[in-house]
């Protein structure tokens, strides 16, 4: 294409058609408000999830470590990728320089890949804990290793975007000049390599993970709803099954949100390759913004799901928001509605007495439960309880 400037990566090109993606001010303001709201909610919600897990020892379970990793990935989407790409799509002009073009596209794909792989890790962990409860629990060093593998694999998968993302300046009829942050493969833009990479992305980051998740949670669901989970001590069986089913429902909902949010953008990429004139439609930028915003919004739903379906996360969110209430309101709270709620509700009411065979402990609803110290089944009960968030 055109000659390179002193920056070494920017080409000047003349395009012989009128630029059709200019937005009116009302549309630009509306999309800016929508994208900003998603970014703020996603960043804030996931940072709270990170704080809850990081500051509460009882929340540091295997599953929560992977959910913490998922929250980190979603927070990165909201802070290192979405702000720059949203501005670019709304204005149809890249004004942040060549380095940020590479960084935004690279970190966007890395964060999405890390999110997907974290969901797979959660499903495998739940499968081990529920279907094979007598297997040894994963050690913290192994969890750290798996998280490193997740980010390493995501970085390798996204590395082509770091090398092939470039800035081009296009001059359209009517002296309209736009700078575009584009992925330019060795064979050009929107050609065979681009299509192959999109196909690979769809397979590796959508189809295969969803297939794995579907298999794991189908087996888990059958196991739980039949009620034949190994290692459940009889007096605790109903409570343990109810808690585990609730966890599975929560994670399945997280996966369903991911599947719904990301499917349209994959379909759009295939259609755009088969019909490249789709980009030239006057409404194309609005259609793409709607699809892209839906996919990015997947990063903000998870904290709401945790808060809705998990008591400890809900208590953590209440504690954070209670800190935002002025002290004067707390002082005028005769009914004690503003009191702090512990993240571990059983801890405040737990009463234990040692016996030769186990521990009698009163749980939150006042009902005693027997937790055996010596038998394998008793150890399984303790491990199960600690791992239900």
C-alpha positions in Angstrom: 0.0 0.0 0.0 1.1 3.6 0.3 4.6 4.7 1.4 5.4 4.6 5.1 6.1 7.7 7.1 8.8 8.3 9.7 6.9 6.3 12.3 7.4 3.2 10.2 3.9 1.8 10.5 1.5 4.3 9.2 0.4 4.2 5.5 -1.3 7.0 3.6 -4.1 5.7 1.4 -6.6 7.4 -0.9 -10.0 5.7 -1.1 -12.4 6.7 -3.8 -15.7 6.7 -2.0 -17.5 8.8 0.5 -17.1 7.8 4.1 -20.4 6.4 5.2 -19.7 5.6 8.9 -20.0 9.1 10.3 -22.4 9.3 13.3 -24.6 12.2 14.2 -23.8 13.8 17.6 -26.9 12.2 19.3 -25.9 8.7 18.3 -22.3 9.3 19.4 -23.4 10.6 22.8 -25.8 7.7 23.3 -23.2 5.0 22.5 -20.6 6.8 24.6 -23.0 6.7 27.6 -23.8 3.0 27.1 -20.2 2.0 26.7 -19.1 4.1 29.7 -21.8 2.6 31.9 -20.7 -1.0 31.0 -17.0 -0.1 31.6 -17.7 1.4 35.0 -20.0 -1.3 36.2 -17.7 -4.1 35.0 -14.5 -2.6 36.5 -16.2 -1.7 39.8 -18.0 -5.0 40.2 -15.0 -7.2 39.4 -12.7 -5.1 41.6 -15.1 -5.8 44.5 -15.0 -9.5 43.7 -11.2 -9.4 43.7 -11.3 -7.6 47.1 -13.7 -10.1 48.6 -11.7 -13.1 47.7 -8.3 -11.5 48.5 -9.2 -10.2 51.9 -11.1 -13.2 53.3 -9.3 -16.4 54.1 -12.5 -18.4 54.1 -13.1 -17.3 50.5 -9.8 -18.7 49.3 -11.0 -22.0 47.9 -9.9 -23.7 44.7 -13.1 -22.5 42.8 -12.8 -19.0 44.1 -9.2 -18.7 43.0 -10.3 -19.4 39.5 -13.3 -17.0 39.9 -10.7 -14.4 41.1 -8.7 -15.0 37.9 -11.9 -14.6 35.9 -12.6 -11.3 37.7 -9.1 -10.1 36.9 -9.6 -10.9 33.2 -13.0 -9.1 33.1 -11.5 -6.1 34.9 -8.7 -5.9 32.3 -11.3 -6.0 29.5 -13.1 -3.0 31.1 -9.9 -1.0 31.7 -7.2 -1.9 29.1 -9.3 -2.8 26.1 -12.9 -1.6 26.0 -12.2 2.2 26.6 -9.9 2.5 23.7 -11.8 0.3 21.2 -15.1 1.9 22.2 -13.7 5.3 21.4 -12.3 4.0 18.1 -15.6 2.4 17.0 -17.7 5.4 18.0 -15.5 8.0 16.3 -14.3 5.7 13.6 -10.9 7.3 14.1 -7.9 6.0 16.1 -6.2 8.9 18.0 -4.1 7.0 20.5 -1.0 6.1 18.6 0.5 2.9 17.2 1.6 1.4 20.5 -1.9 1.6 22.0 -3.4 0.1 18.8 -1.3 -3.0 19.5 -1.9 -3.0 23.2 -5.6 -2.6 23.1 -6.2 -5.4 20.5 -3.7 -7.7 22.2 -5.0 -7.3 25.8 -8.6 -7.5 24.6 -8.0 -10.9 23.1 -5.8 -12.0 26.0 -8.4 -11.1 28.6 -11.2 -12.8 26.7 -9.1 -16.0 26.3 -8.2 -15.9 30.0 -11.9 -15.5 31.0 -12.9 -18.5 28.9 -10.1 -20.7 30.1 -10.9 -19.7 33.7 -14.5 -20.9 33.2 -13.1 -24.2 31.9 -10.8 -24.5 35.0 -13.8 -23.9 37.3 -15.8 -26.6 35.6 -13.0 -29.1 35.8 -12.5 -28.3 39.5 -16.3 -28.7 40.2 -16.2 -32.0 38.3 -13.4 -33.3 40.4 -14.9 -32.1 43.7 -18.5 -33.4 43.1 -18.1 -36.4 40.8 -14.8 -37.7 42.3 -14.8 -36.3 45.8 -12.2 -38.7 47.1 -9.5 -37.3 44.8 -7.0 -35.1 46.6 -7.8 -31.4 46.4 -5.6 -29.2 44.2 -2.7 -27.6 46.0 -2.2 -23.8 46.0 1.1 -24.2 44.0 -0.7 -26.2 41.4 -3.5 -23.6 41.2 -0.9 -20.9 40.7 0.7 -23.0 38.0 -2.7 -23.5 36.2 -3.4 -19.8 36.4 0.0 -19.1 34.8 -0.7 -21.6 32.1 -4.1 -19.9 31.4 -2.4 -16.4 31.0 0.5 -17.8 29.1 -1.7 -19.7 26.7 -4.0 -16.7 26.2 -0.9 -14.5 25.5 0.4 -16.9 22.9 -3.0 -17.1 21.2 -3.3 -13.3 21.0 0.4 -12.6 20.1 -0.3 -12.3 16.3 -2.4 -9.2 17.1 0.6 -7.6 18.9 2.7 -8.0 15.7 0.2 -7.3 12.9 -2.0 -4.5 14.4 -1.1 -1.3 12.5 -2.4 2.2 11.9 -3.5 3.5 8.5 -4.7 6.9 7.4 -7.4 6.9 4.8 -8.4 10.0 2.9 -12.0 9.8 1.5 -13.8 11.8 -1.0 -14.6 15.2 0.5 -11.3 15.5 2.3 -12.4 13.2 5.2 -9.3 11.7 6.8 -9.6 8.8 9.3 -6.9 6.9 11.1 -7.7 3.2 11.4 -6.3 0.6 13.8 -6.4 -2.6 11.8 -5.0 -6.1 11.9 -3.0 -6.4 8.6 -2.0 -10.0 8.0 0.8 -11.0 5.5 -1.9 -11.5 2.9 -3.7 -8.2 3.6 -6.9 -7.2 5.4 -10.0 -9.5 5.6 -8.3 -12.2 3.6 -7.7 -15.9 4.1 -5.4 -15.6 7.1 -7.9 -13.3 8.9 -10.7 -15.8 8.2 -8.6 -18.7 9.4 -7.7 -16.9 12.6 -11.4 -16.0 13.2 -12.3 -19.7 12.6 -9.6 -20.8 15.1 -10.8 -18.2 17.6 -14.4 -19.5 17.3 -13.3 -23.1 17.8 -10.7 -22.5 20.6 -12.5 -19.8 22.6 -16.1 -20.7 22.0 -17.0 -24.2 20.7 -14.4 -26.3 22.5 -14.9 -24.6 25.9 -18.6 -24.8 25.7 -18.5 -28.5 24.7 -16.2 -29.1 27.7 -18.5 -27.2 30.0 -21.5 -28.9 28.7 -20.1 -32.4 29.3 -18.8 -31.5 32.8 -22.0 -29.9 34.0 -24.2 -32.5 32.5 -22.4 -35.2 34.5 -22.4 -33.0 37.6 -26.1 -32.2 37.2 -27.0 -35.9 36.9 -24.8 -36.7 39.9 -26.3 -34.0 42.1 -29.9 -34.3 41.2 -29.8 -38.1 41.7 -28.3 -37.4 45.2 -25.7 -40.1 45.0 -22.6 -38.0 45.8 -19.9 -40.0 47.5 -18.5 -38.8 50.8 -21.7 -37.1 52.1 -22.4 -37.9 55.8 -26.1 -38.7 56.2 -27.2 -35.9 58.6 -25.6 -33.3 56.3 -26.6 -34.8 52.9 -29.6 -32.5 52.3 -27.7 -29.3 53.2 -24.6 -30.3 51.2 -26.6 -31.2 48.1 -28.6 -28.0 48.2 -25.4 -25.9 48.6 -23.6 -27.7 45.8 -26.6 -27.4 43.5 -26.7 -23.7 44.1 -23.0 -23.4 43.2 -23.6 -25.3 40.0 -26.6 -23.2 39.1 -24.5 -20.0 39.6 -21.6 -21.2 37.4 -24.0 -22.5 34.7 -25.6 -19.1 34.6 -22.2 -17.5 34.2 -21.5 -19.8 31.3 -24.9 -19.2 29.7 -24.3 -15.4 29.8 -20.9 -15.9 28.1 -22.4 -18.1 25.4 -25.2 -15.7 24.6 -23.0 -12.6 24.7 -20.3 -13.8 22.4 -22.2 -15.8 19.8 -23.4 -12.8 17.7 -19.9 -11.3 17.3 -18.6 -14.6 15.9 -21.5 -14.8 13.4 -20.9 -11.2 12.3 -17.3 -11.9 11.6 -18.2 -14.9 9.3 -20.9 -12.9 7.5 -18.5 -10.0 7.0 -15.9 -12.3 5.4 -18.5 -13.9 3.1 -20.1 -10.5 2.2 -17.4 -7.8 2.6 -19.8 -5.1 1.4 -21.5 -5.4 4.7 -19.0 -2.9 6.1 -20.1 -0.3 3.5 -23.7 -0.1 4.7 -24.6 3.2 6.5 -26.0 1.3 9.5 -23.0 -1.1 9.7 -21.3 0.8 12.5 -24.5 0.8 14.6 -25.0 -3.0 14.1 -21.4 -3.7 14.9 -21.4 -1.5 18.0 -24.5 -3.3 19.3 -22.9 -6.7 18.8 -19.6 -5.7 20.1 -21.1 -4.0 23.2 -23.1 -7.1 23.9 -19.9 -9.2 23.9 -18.1 -6.7 26.1 -21.0 -6.5 28.5 -20.3 -10.2 29.5 -17.6 -8.9 31.7 -20.1 -7.0 34.0 -22.7 -9.6 34.7 -20.7 -12.1 36.8 -20.5 -9.9 39.9 -24.3 -9.6 39.9 -24.7 -13.3 39.5 -22.3 -14.0 42.4 -24.2 -11.5 44.6 -27.5 -13.0 43.7 -26.7 -16.6 44.2 -24.0 -16.7 46.8 -24.4 -15.6 50.4 -20.8 -14.8 51.1 -20.3 -12.7 48.0 -23.6 -10.9 48.7 -22.3 -10.2 52.3 -19.1 -8.8 50.8 -20.9 -6.5 48.4 -23.1 -5.3 51.3 -20.0 -4.5 53.3 -18.5 -2.5 50.5 -21.6 -0.5 49.8 -22.2 0.0 53.5 -18.8 1.8 53.7 -20.2 4.3 51.2 -23.0 5.2 53.6 -22.2 8.3 55.8 -21.7 7.6 59.5 -24.6 9.8 60.4 -27.0 7.4 58.7 -25.5 4.5 60.7 -25.9 6.4 63.9 -29.6 6.9 63.1 -30.2 3.2 62.7 -32.1 2.1 65.8 -33.0 -1.2 64.3 -29.5 -2.1 63.5 -30.1 -2.5 59.8 -26.6 -1.0 59.1 -24.7 -3.6 61.1 -21.9 -5.5 59.5 -22.6 -8.9 58.2 -19.8 -11.4 58.3 -18.7 -13.1 55.1 -18.8 -16.4 56.9 -22.3 -16.5 58.4 -21.7 -19.9 60.1 -18.6 -18.5 61.9 -20.5 -16.2 64.2 -22.9 -18.8 65.4 -20.7 -21.8 65.4 -20.3 -23.7 68.6 -18.1 -26.8 68.7 -17.6 -29.5 71.3 -14.9 -32.2 70.9 -15.9 -35.8 71.1 -14.1 -39.0 70.4 -15.7 -39.4 67.0 -16.3 -35.9 65.7 -17.4 -32.3 66.3 -20.9 -31.1 67.1 -21.3 -27.7 65.4 -24.4 -25.4 65.3 -24.8 -24.0 61.8 -26.5 -20.6 61.0 -30.0 -21.9 61.2 -29.4 -23.4 64.7 -29.4 -27.0 63.6 -26.6 -29.2 64.8 -24.4 -31.1 62.3 -21.9 -33.8 63.1 -18.5 -33.5 61.3 -16.4 -36.6 61.7 -12.7 -36.2 62.2 -11.4 -39.7 61.7 -13.3 -41.2 58.7 -12.7 -40.5 55.1 -16.4 -39.6 54.7 -16.0 -37.1 57.5 -13.0 -35.4 55.9 -15.0 -35.3 52.7 -17.8 -33.4 54.5 -15.4 -30.8 55.9 -13.7 -30.3 52.5 -17.1 -30.0 50.8 -18.2 -27.4 53.2 -15.1 -25.3 52.9 -15.3 -25.4 49.1 -18.8 -24.1 48.6 -17.6 -20.6 48.5 
